[in-house]
């Protein structure tokens, strides 16, 4: 009898996580979805998705979530660390406690879940850890320093994980979305205004940030990204990185290869 594939997806109450949980379930996978907003995942239950409360800002909530999943099935094929948010604001104005919270959710929580799951994957000599980064993992923008730094960190950690675990049959994969139609931009702008007082010398950057990113946020849907998640989880020989779309791949190439003087100039021009 063919084994049912299993996947854990965090941040499944909206956007890419919700769409991925639905898609994997429709393909016959057993899906364990976690998020703080349980009520937003009710719709997933009709597809057979098993939903759990998960607050990635708290270590004990992460451990409880993991134990609950193991009680259902301890043979997990794929972990998708999708949850994350944008704590935008200038480096000077953003309170350090907010920056720490950003790293906790976007980086440390993902790695904590990874640490919990790796012994089980290593025992069966297979599994995939898919970390959802961003094109921000290669670039930088005013007001985005703390968020961009979390994605840079996640990129390095995933690359390191890939080398450390490949001999155990475990594959570590990065997905780098760009602008998507989701709540992400709204949250990022809300946080930028929260973290930047109106009398701040950096406050004028918020409108510039909105004008630069709003057109990008409508290009790809959450369903498009869910398909990319599924591809990374199922293709026989996955790539180390999946950038979503030609324009995003072009941006990543530019920030990898062009001199900083030129990329600085482009960013400043876009922010005007």
Secondary structure, DSSP 8 states (H G I E B T S, - for coil): -----EEEEESTTSHHHHHHHHHHHHTT-EEEEEES-GGGGGGGGGGT-EEEE--TT-HHHHHHHHHHHHHH-S---EEEE-------S-TTTS-HHHHHHHHIIIIIHHHHHHHHHHHHHHHHT-EEEEEE--GGGT---TT-HHHHHHHHHHHHHHHHHHHHHGGGTEEEEEEE--SBSSSHHHHHHHHHHHHS-TTSTTTHHHHHHHHHHHTGGGSB-HHHHHHHHHHHHH-SS--SEEE-SHHHHHHHHHHHHS-HHHHHHHHHHHH-
